Amino acid sequence: MARVQKNAVLKGLSGQLGKQLVFKQYGNKTVVSRFPDMSKIKPGKLQQQKRSLFSEAVAYARAIINDPVLKKKYQTKVKRGQTVYHYAIQEFYKKQKQVK
């Protein structure tokens, strides 16, 4: 793991470069590390359920933003600075809580 300090090019950089390097921010420092190998990690049952639920939420939101009529209807509901996509995901989770 490498630490970078006082470098104008890398300052504030975060994310990945291909599948080789990961740039992270810890306080005012930029840390560079190898891309993690997650091939041997097995998700638990609860994690699989949460991923499945999120996939459903994304499908729900995409269906709304791909339908011009629904998208226009939702644009009247969203607050300033919020997107229709994120509002739809939030609404999906609220509906899921009501069902339980």
C-alpha positions in Angstrom: 0.0 0.0 0.0 1.4 3.4 -1.0 0.6 6.7 0.6 0.7 9.9 -1.5 1.0 13.3 0.1 1.2 16.8 -1.4 0.6 15.6 -5.0 -1.6 18.0 -7.0 -2.5 15.3 -9.6 -3.7 12.6 -7.1 -5.1 14.9 -4.4 -8.7 14.0 -3.8 -8.6 11.1 -6.2 -10.8 8.1 -5.4 -12.0 5.1 -7.3 -10.3 2.4 -9.3 -8.0 2.2 -12.2 -8.9 -0.8 -14.3 -8.9 -3.9 -12.1 -5.4 -3.2 -10.8 -5.3 -0.1 -8.5 -7.7 1.4 -6.0 -7.4 5.0 -4.8 -8.9 5.8 -1.3 -9.1 8.9 0.8 -8.4 8.8 4.5 -8.6 12.2 6.0 -6.3 14.4 3.9 -4.2 11.5 2.6 -4.6 9.5 -0.7 -3.9 5.8 -0.3 -3.2 3.6 -3.3 -3.7 -0.2 -3.0 -4.1 -3.3 -5.1 -7.6 -4.1 -6.4 -9.1 -6.7 -4.0 -9.5 -10.3 -5.1 -13.1 -11.2 -4.1 -13.3 -14.4 -6.1 -13.0 -16.6 -2.9 -15.5 -14.6 -0.9 -18.9 -16.3 -0.4 -21.7 -13.9 0.5 -23.9 -14.9 3.4 -27.7 -15.6 3.1 -28.7 -12.2 4.4 -26.3 -10.5 2.0 -27.7 -12.4 -0.9 -31.2 -11.4 0.1 -30.2 -7.7 0.4 -28.5 -7.9 -3.0 -31.6 -9.4 -4.6 -33.8 -6.8 -3.0 -31.6 -4.0 -4.3 -31.7 -5.6 -7.8 -35.4 -5.4 -7.7 -35.3 -1.8 -6.6 -33.0 -0.9 -9.5 -35.3 -2.7 -12.0 -38.2 -0.7 -10.5 -36.4 2.6 -10.9 -35.2 1.9 -14.4 -38.7 1.0 -15.5 -39.9 4.4 -14.2 -37.2 6.4 -15.8 -37.6 4.6 -19.1 -41.3 5.4 -19.3 -41.7 9.1 -20.2 -45.2 9.4 -18.7 -44.1 7.9 -15.3 -40.9 9.8 -15.3 -42.7 13.1 -15.8 -45.2 12.1 -13.0 -42.3 11.4 -10.6 -40.4 14.6 -11.5 -43.2 16.5 -9.7 -42.6 14.4 -6.5 -38.8 14.7 -6.3 -37.2 17.4 -4.1 -34.6 19.8 -5.4 -31.2 18.0 -5.8 -32.8 14.6 -5.9 -33.2 12.4 -9.1 -36.2 10.4 -10.2 -34.0 7.3 -10.1 -33.0 7.7 -6.5 -36.5 8.7 -5.5 -37.9 5.6 -7.1 -35.4 3.4 -5.3 -36.3 5.1 -2.0 -40.0 4.6 -2.7 -39.5 0.9 -3.5 -37.8 0.3 -0.1 -40.6 2.2 1.6 -43.2 -0.1 -0.1 -41.3 -3.1 1.0 -41.3 -2.0 4.6 -45.1 -1.5 4.4 -45.6 -5.1 3.1 -43.8 -6.6 6.1 
